Amino acid sequence: MNTMFRMLLVACLILPFAACKKEEAAKVEVVAAPLTAPTNDDLPAWRAYVTDVAKRNMEGITNSPYVYFLPSEATEGFGGQYERQLEKLEGDLSRGIIAGNMLVFASPSSSKMSELATTAFTQVGQGTMKGVKVLFVGNAADSEKVKVAAEPAGVNYIFIEAK
């Protein structure tokens, strides 16, 4: 009886420590390799790519990012989508974007996305967006245009080449 009691006592003392070790092992996080930009106009693939890029650049961001995405110019109804995105972006910028937020601009049509961003940033006052991260995913030539338009607002500009 004494031996049985001692065995139960030892089991009760060891069991919590064994459970802690299992929890620690379960917390191991696997980091996936970055996705590559789609080479075609596959919208679901583009959205997955943009989501992956945004997640990898969330350091210092305290809110969900504002994502502005345009499909390829060959997409039916592109003009209407462009106008709606521009209207949404201008509305968001006019209300004000505070520190801790991120704006993501991405599209298979990098030149049209840079046009959209530069058009909208002409209405933003200097230094009004300090602490806001602007992430442009596209071509290097288009990035410079967006950078010149966005930086006077005081943003932290980041360029990711779509590749």
C-alpha atoms as an extended CHARMM CRD file, in Angstrom:
* protein
*
       163  EXT
         1         1  MET       CA              0.0000000000        0.0000000000        0.0000000000  PROA      1               0.0000000000
         2         2  ASN       CA              2.8370000000        2.3690000000        0.8910000000  PROA      2               0.0000000000
         3         3  THR       CA              4.5700000000        1.6440000000       -2.4060000000  PROA      3               0.0000000000
         4         4  MET       CA              1.3810000000        2.2800000000       -4.3410000000  PROA      4               0.0000000000
         5         5  PHE       CA              0.8610000000        5.6010000000       -2.5690000000  PROA      5               0.0000000000
         6         6  ARG       CA              4.4570000000        6.6690000000       -3.3150000000  PROA      6               0.0000000000
         7         7  MET       CA              4.0770000000        5.7560000000       -6.9940000000  PROA      7               0.0000000000
         8         8  LEU       CA              0.9100000000        7.8550000000       -7.2580000000  PROA      8               0.0000000000
         9         9  LEU       CA              2.6150000000       10.7830000000       -5.5140000000  PROA      9               0.0000000000
        10        10  VAL       CA              5.6230000000       10.6030000000       -7.8580000000  PROA      10              0.0000000000
        11        11  ALA       CA              3.3110000000       10.4070000000      -10.8840000000  PROA      11              0.0000000000
        12        12  CYS       CA              1.3830000000       13.4590000000       -9.6940000000  PROA      12              0.0000000000
        13        13  LEU       CA              4.5980000000       15.4250000000       -9.2720000000  PROA      13              0.0000000000
        14        14  ILE       CA              6.1260000000       14.4140000000      -12.6150000000  PROA      14              0.0000000000
        15        15  LEU       CA              3.0100000000       14.7420000000      -14.7730000000  PROA      15              0.0000000000
        16        16  PRO       CA              2.8120000000       18.5990000000      -14.7160000000  PROA      16              0.0000000000
        17        17  PHE       CA              6.4400000000       18.8830000000      -15.7790000000  PROA      17              0.0000000000
        18        18  ALA       CA              5.9260000000       16.4570000000      -18.6330000000  PROA      18              0.0000000000
        19        19  ALA       CA              2.9000000000       18.4640000000      -19.8040000000  PROA      19              0.0000000000
        20        20  CYS       CA              4.9380000000       21.6890000000      -19.8140000000  PROA      20              0.0000000000
        21        21  LYS       CA              7.5550000000       20.1310000000      -22.0470000000  PROA      21              0.0000000000
        22        22  LYS       CA              4.8820000000       19.0710000000      -24.5440000000  PROA      22              0.0000000000
        23        23  GLU       CA              3.4610000000       22.6210000000      -24.6820000000  PROA      23              0.0000000000
        24        24  GLU       CA              6.9170000000       24.0590000000      -25.3390000000  PROA      24              0.0000000000
        25        25  ALA       CA              7.4640000000       21.6140000000      -28.1690000000  PROA      25              0.0000000000
        26        26  ALA       CA              4.1070000000       22.5490000000      -29.7000000000  PROA      26              0.0000000000
        27        27  LYS       CA              5.0640000000       26.2510000000      -29.8030000000  PROA      27              0.0000000000
        28        28  VAL       CA              7.7450000000       25.7360000000      -32.4470000000  PROA      28              0.0000000000
        29        29  GLU       CA              6.7770000000       27.9700000000      -35.3710000000  PROA      29              0.0000000000
        30        30  VAL       CA              7.5430000000       27.0210000000      -38.9320000000  PROA      30              0.0000000000
        31        31  VAL       CA              8.2240000000       29.9950000000      -41.1930000000  PROA      31              0.0000000000
        32        32  ALA       CA              7.1800000000       29.4040000000      -44.7770000000  PROA      32              0.0000000000
        33        33  ALA       CA              9.2760000000       30.5730000000      -47.6860000000  PROA      33              0.0000000000
        34        34  PRO       CA              8.1030000000       33.8160000000      -49.3110000000  PROA      34              0.0000000000
        35        35  LEU       CA              5.7260000000       33.4170000000      -52.2290000000  PROA      35              0.0000000000
        36        36  THR       CA              6.7650000000       34.6240000000      -55.6590000000  PROA      36              0.0000000000
        37        37  ALA       CA              4.7320000000       37.0400000000      -57.7400000000  PROA      37              0.0000000000
        38        38  PRO       CA              2.4880000000       35.3330000000      -60.2770000000  PROA      38              0.0000000000
        39        39  THR       CA              3.6090000000       35.7420000000      -63.8730000000  PROA      39              0.0000000000
        40        40  ASN       CA              0.0370000000       35.8230000000      -65.1570000000  PROA      40              0.0000000000
        41        41  ASP       CA             -3.2150000000       37.5930000000      -64.2500000000  PROA      41              0.0000000000
        42        42  ASP       CA             -4.4400000000       34.8890000000      -61.8310000000  PROA      42              0.0000000000
        43        43  LEU       CA             -6.2910000000       37.0200000000      -59.2230000000  PROA      43              0.0000000000
        44        44  PRO       CA             -6.3510000000       34.4250000000      -56.4020000000  PROA      44              0.0000000000
        45        45  ALA       CA             -2.5980000000       33.8680000000      -56.8290000000  PROA      45              0.0000000000
        46        46  TRP       CA             -1.9760000000       37.6280000000      -56.7960000000  PROA      46              0.0000000000
        47        47  ARG       CA             -4.0790000000       38.0970000000      -53.6750000000  PROA      47              0.0000000000
        48        48  ALA       CA             -2.1940000000       35.2990000000      -51.8980000000  PROA      48              0.0000000000
        49        49  TYR       CA              1.1140000000       36.8810000000      -52.9280000000  PROA      49              0.0000000000
        50        50  VAL       CA              0.0870000000       40.3650000000      -51.7480000000  PROA      50              0.0000000000
        51        51  THR       CA             -1.1890000000       38.9440000000      -48.4470000000  PROA      51              0.0000000000
        52        52  ASP       CA              2.1290000000       37.1420000000      -47.9220000000  PROA      52              0.0000000000
        53        53  VAL       CA              4.1560000000       40.2910000000      -48.6740000000  PROA      53              0.0000000000
        54        54  ALA       CA              1.9770000000       42.4040000000      -46.3710000000  PROA      54              0.0000000000
        55        55  LYS       CA              2.2810000000       39.9070000000      -43.4980000000  PROA      55              0.0000000000
        56        56  ARG       CA              6.0640000000       39.9160000000      -43.8280000000  PROA      56              0.0000000000
        57        57  ASN       CA              6.1340000000       43.7140000000      -43.4860000000  PROA      57              0.0000000000
        58        58  MET       CA              3.7940000000       44.1500000000      -40.5060000000  PROA      58              0.0000000000
        59        59  GLU       CA              6.5330000000       45.0270000000      -38.0120000000  PROA      59              0.0000000000
        60        60  GLY       CA              5.4570000000       48.0920000000      -36.0580000000  PROA      60              0.0000000000
        61        61  ILE       CA              1.9140000000       47.9760000000      -37.4580000000  PROA      61              0.0000000000
        62        62  THR       CA             -0.8690000000       47.8500000000      -34.8830000000  PROA      62              0.0000000000
        63        63  ASN       CA             -3.9260000000       47.6710000000      -37.1770000000  PROA      63              0.0000000000
        64        64  SER       CA             -5.0630000000       45.7110000000      -40.2110000000  PROA      64              0.0000000000
        65        65  PRO       CA             -3.4820000000       47.1760000000      -43.3380000000  PROA      65              0.0000000000
        66        66  TYR       CA             -5.3720000000       49.1610000000      -45.9610000000  PROA      66              0.0000000000
        67        67  VAL       CA             -4.8820000000       47.1210000000      -49.1400000000  PROA      67              0.0000000000
        68        68  TYR       CA             -5.4270000000       48.6930000000      -52.5540000000  PROA      68              0.0000000000
        69        69  PHE       CA             -5.3240000000       46.1010000000      -55.3190000000  PROA      69              0.0000000000
        70        70  LEU       CA             -6.0770000000       46.4470000000      -59.0030000000  PROA      70              0.0000000000
        71        71  PRO       CA             -6.4480000000       43.5220000000      -61.4100000000  PROA      71              0.0000000000
        72        72  SER       CA             -4.7300000000       43.4700000000      -64.7740000000  PROA      72              0.0000000000
        73        73  GLU       CA             -5.7180000000       46.1750000000      -67.2570000000  PROA      73              0.0000000000
        74        74  ALA       CA             -6.9970000000       43.3740000000      -69.5260000000  PROA      74              0.0000000000
        75        75  THR       CA             -9.6850000000       42.5050000000      -66.9640000000  PROA      75              0.0000000000
        76        76  GLU       CA            -13.2190000000       43.3500000000      -68.0130000000  PROA      76              0.0000000000
        77        77  GLY       CA            -14.4320000000       46.4670000000      -66.1900000000  PROA      77              0.0000000000
        78        78  PHE       CA            -10.9270000000       47.5750000000      -65.2260000000  PROA      78              0.0000000000
        79        79  GLY       CA            -11.7480000000       51.2650000000      -65.6940000000  PROA      79              0.0000000000
        80        80  GLY       CA            -14.6040000000       51.1000000000      -63.2090000000  PROA      80              0.0000000000
        81        81  GLN       CA            -12.4950000000       49.1920000000      -60.6970000000  PROA      81              0.0000000000
        82        82  TYR       CA             -9.7330000000       51.7740000000      -61.0530000000  PROA      82              0.0000000000
        83        83  GLU       CA            -12.1620000000       54.6330000000      -60.3890000000  PROA      83              0.0000000000
        84        84  ARG       CA            -13.6660000000       52.9070000000      -57.3390000000  PROA      84              0.0000000000
        85        85  GLN       CA            -10.2250000000       52.1760000000      -55.8740000000  PROA      85              0.0000000000
        86        86  LEU       CA             -9.1450000000       55.7810000000      -56.4400000000  PROA      86              0.0000000000
        87        87  GLU       CA            -12.3230000000       57.0660000000      -54.7930000000  PROA      87              0.0000000000
        88        88  LYS       CA            -11.8300000000       54.7190000000      -51.8170000000  PROA      88              0.0000000000
        89        89  LEU       CA             -8.1600000000       55.7010000000      -51.4350000000  PROA      89              0.0000000000
        90        90  GLU       CA             -8.9040000000       59.4180000000      -51.6460000000  PROA      90              0.0000000000
        91        91  GLY       CA            -11.6430000000       58.9970000000      -49.0420000000  PROA      91              0.0000000000
        92        92  ASP       CA             -9.3400000000       57.0930000000      -46.6910000000  PROA      92              0.0000000000
        93        93  LEU       CA             -6.5710000000       59.6670000000      -47.0930000000  PROA      93              0.0000000000
        94        94  SER       CA             -8.9360000000       62.6120000000      -46.5910000000  PROA      94              0.0000000000
        95        95  ARG       CA            -10.1640000000       61.1160000000      -43.2820000000  PROA      95              0.0000000000
        96        96  GLY       CA             -6.5560000000       60.7270000000      -42.2030000000  PROA      96              0.0000000000
        97        97  ILE       CA             -4.3840000000       57.6930000000      -41.6290000000  PROA      97              0.0000000000
        98        98  ILE       CA             -2.7240000000       57.6360000000      -38.2110000000  PROA      98              0.0000000000
        99        99  ALA       CA              0.5760000000       56.1660000000      -37.0460000000  PROA      99              0.0000000000
       100       100  GLY       CA              0.6430000000       52.3830000000      -36.7130000000  PROA      100             0.0000000000
       101       101  ASN       CA             -1.2070000000       51.8010000000      -39.9830000000  PROA      101             0.0000000000
       102       102  MET       CA              0.0350000000       50.4650000000      -43.3140000000  PROA      102             0.0000000000
       103       103  LEU       CA             -1.1620000000       51.1320000000      -46.8530000000  PROA      103             0.0000000000
       104       104  VAL       CA             -0.3810000000       48.3940000000      -49.3820000000  PROA      104             0.0000000000
       105       105  PHE       CA             -0.4580000000       49.1140000000      -53.1220000000  PROA      105             0.0000000000
       106       106  ALA       CA             -0.1770000000       46.1360000000      -55.4750000000  PROA      106             0.0000000000
       107       107  SER       CA             -1.3130000000       45.0710000000      -58.9130000000  PROA      107             0.0000000000
       108       108  PRO       CA             -0.2980000000       43.0400000000      -61.9510000000  PROA      108             0.0000000000
       109       109  SER       CA             -0.5310000000       46.4810000000      -63.6510000000  PROA      109             0.0000000000
       110       110  SER       CA              2.2140000000       48.2220000000      -61.7080000000  PROA      110             0.0000000000
       111       111  SER       CA              2.0510000000       51.4090000000      -63.7950000000  PROA      111             0.0000000000
       112       112  LYS       CA             -1.6930000000       51.8570000000      -63.1890000000  PROA      112             0.0000000000
       113       113  MET       CA             -1.2430000000       51.2410000000      -59.4600000000  PROA      113             0.0000000000
       114       114  SER       CA              1.5240000000       53.8430000000      -59.2930000000  PROA      114             0.0000000000
       115       115  GLU       CA             -0.7360000000       56.2610000000      -61.1670000000  PROA      115             0.0000000000
       116       116  LEU       CA             -3.5230000000       55.6270000000      -58.6560000000  PROA      116             0.0000000000
       117       117  ALA       CA             -1.2370000000       56.1800000000      -55.6490000000  PROA      117             0.0000000000
       118       118  THR       CA              0.4670000000       59.3020000000      -57.0060000000  PROA      118             0.0000000000
       119       119  THR       CA             -2.9010000000       60.8420000000      -57.9400000000  PROA      119             0.0000000000
       120       120  ALA       CA             -4.2850000000       60.2820000000      -54.4400000000  PROA      120             0.0000000000
       121       121  PHE       CA             -1.1880000000       61.4890000000      -52.5790000000  PROA      121             0.0000000000
       122       122  THR       CA             -1.3170000000       64.8960000000      -54.2760000000  PROA      122             0.0000000000
       123       123  GLN       CA             -4.1180000000       65.7850000000      -51.8310000000  PROA      123             0.0000000000
       124       124  VAL       CA             -2.2260000000       64.7820000000      -48.6700000000  PROA      124             0.0000000000
       125       125  GLY       CA             -0.6070000000       67.5050000000      -46.5720000000  PROA      125             0.0000000000
       126       126  GLN       CA              3.0900000000       67.4600000000      -45.7380000000  PROA      126             0.0000000000
       127       127  GLY       CA              3.9890000000       65.5350000000      -42.5960000000  PROA      127             0.0000000000
       128       128  THR       CA              0.4040000000       64.4420000000      -41.9150000000  PROA      128             0.0000000000
       129       129  MET       CA              1.1220000000       60.6990000000      -42.0780000000  PROA      129             0.0000000000
       130       130  LYS       CA              4.1420000000       60.2370000000      -39.7840000000  PROA      130             0.0000000000
       131       131  GLY       CA              4.3700000000       56.6940000000      -38.4540000000  PROA      131             0.0000000000
       132       132  VAL       CA              2.3760000000       55.2790000000      -41.3930000000  PROA      132             0.0000000000
       133       133  LYS       CA              4.0080000000       52.6160000000      -43.5560000000  PROA      133             0.0000000000
       134       134  VAL       CA              3.3830000000       52.6800000000      -47.3160000000  PROA      134             0.0000000000
       135       135  LEU       CA              4.2360000000       49.4480000000      -49.1050000000  PROA      135             0.0000000000
       136       136  PHE       CA              4.3700000000       49.4710000000      -52.9080000000  PROA      136             0.0000000000
       137       137  VAL       CA              4.6010000000       46.0890000000      -54.6610000000  PROA      137             0.0000000000
       138       138  GLY       CA              5.4640000000       46.4670000000      -58.3230000000  PROA      138             0.0000000000
       139       139  ASN       CA              8.1980000000       47.5670000000      -60.7390000000  PROA      139             0.0000000000
       140       140  ALA       CA             11.1760000000       49.7160000000      -59.7050000000  PROA      140             0.0000000000
       141       141  ALA       CA             10.4190000000       52.4180000000      -62.3030000000  PROA      141             0.0000000000
       142       142  ASP       CA              6.8930000000       52.8250000000      -60.9190000000  PROA      142             0.0000000000
       143       143  SER       CA              8.1300000000       52.7750000000      -57.3360000000  PROA      143             0.0000000000
       144       144  GLU       CA             10.0670000000       56.0140000000      -57.7370000000  PROA      144             0.0000000000
       145       145  LYS       CA              6.9100000000       57.8650000000      -58.7760000000  PROA      145             0.0000000000
       146       146  VAL       CA              5.0090000000       56.6430000000      -55.7300000000  PROA      146             0.0000000000
       147       147  LYS       CA              7.9380000000       57.3740000000      -53.4240000000  PROA      147             0.0000000000
       148       148  VAL       CA              8.2010000000       60.9790000000      -54.6480000000  PROA      148             0.0000000000
       149       149  ALA       CA              4.4410000000       61.4570000000      -54.1700000000  PROA      149             0.0000000000
       150       150  ALA       CA              4.1550000000       59.7450000000      -50.7480000000  PROA      150             0.0000000000
       151       151  GLU       CA              7.2980000000       60.7520000000      -48.8410000000  PROA      151             0.0000000000
       152       152  PRO       CA              6.3400000000       64.4300000000      -48.3120000000  PROA      152             0.0000000000
       153       153  ALA       CA              3.4490000000       63.1520000000      -46.1620000000  PROA      153             0.0000000000
       154       154  GLY       CA              6.0650000000       61.7430000000      -43.7700000000  PROA      154             0.0000000000
       155       155  VAL       CA              5.4260000000       58.0580000000      -44.4540000000  PROA      155             0.0000000000
       156       156  ASN       CA              7.8700000000       55.1870000000      -44.0730000000  PROA      156             0.0000000000
       157       157  TYR       CA              8.0530000000       54.0980000000      -47.7390000000  PROA      157             0.0000000000
       158       158  ILE       CA              8.9270000000       50.4850000000      -48.5900000000  PROA      158             0.0000000000
       159       159  PHE       CA              9.2870000000       49.0600000000      -52.0710000000  PROA      159             0.0000000000
       160       160  ILE       CA              8.9690000000       45.3550000000      -52.8300000000  PROA      160             0.0000000000
       161       161  GLU       CA              9.7510000000       44.3510000000      -56.3940000000  PROA      161             0.0000000000
       162       162  ALA       CA              7.0840000000       41.9860000000      -57.6880000000  PROA      162             0.0000000000
       163       163  LYS       CA              9.1690000000       38.9360000000      -58.5120000000  PROA      163             0.0000000000
